[in-house]
Amino acid sequence: MVSTETQAEIEAALGQVPTWIAALPEPAADHTWETIRDLQFEETETDLEQREKALVALGAAAAIQCPYCIHFHREEAKLEGVTDTELAEAVAVAGAVRYLSTALHGAEIDHEEFVDETAAIVEHVRNQQAAAPSDD
């Protein structure tokens, strides 16, 4: 159950209080709304554009395999003008990250060695980027 103040705020933003928020106990419901409002909606200025947030959220939802979150964030992304091709790519990237995480953990790759290799790769790519001809 949300507090009266939070209920009014949610209704103004979403047109209703979704049942999944209403089902939470009051302190959790209010806190959950504040987190969603402040991080995912344009109520508060953040460094990511709304479109980027929707794609990140969809990728995370796909990776954790939550049908509720997948549906919501897919629709959210569509509101931001994300194309079906971009939606598919976001999900594929999330799948690749999950796959590689599984492979790394299963092979018990040494984390410190991984960090060192990543630093060397980043340095190599930066050097290539610096040496590449400019598009100007």
Protein Blocks (a to p, Z undefined) as FASTA:
>chain_A
ZZfklmmmmmmmnopacfklmmpcfklmmmmmmmmmmmmmmkbccfbdfklmmmmmmmmm
mmnopaklmmmmmmmmmmnopafklmmmmmmmmmmmmmmmmmmmmnopafklmmmmmmmm
mmmmmmmmmmpccfZZ
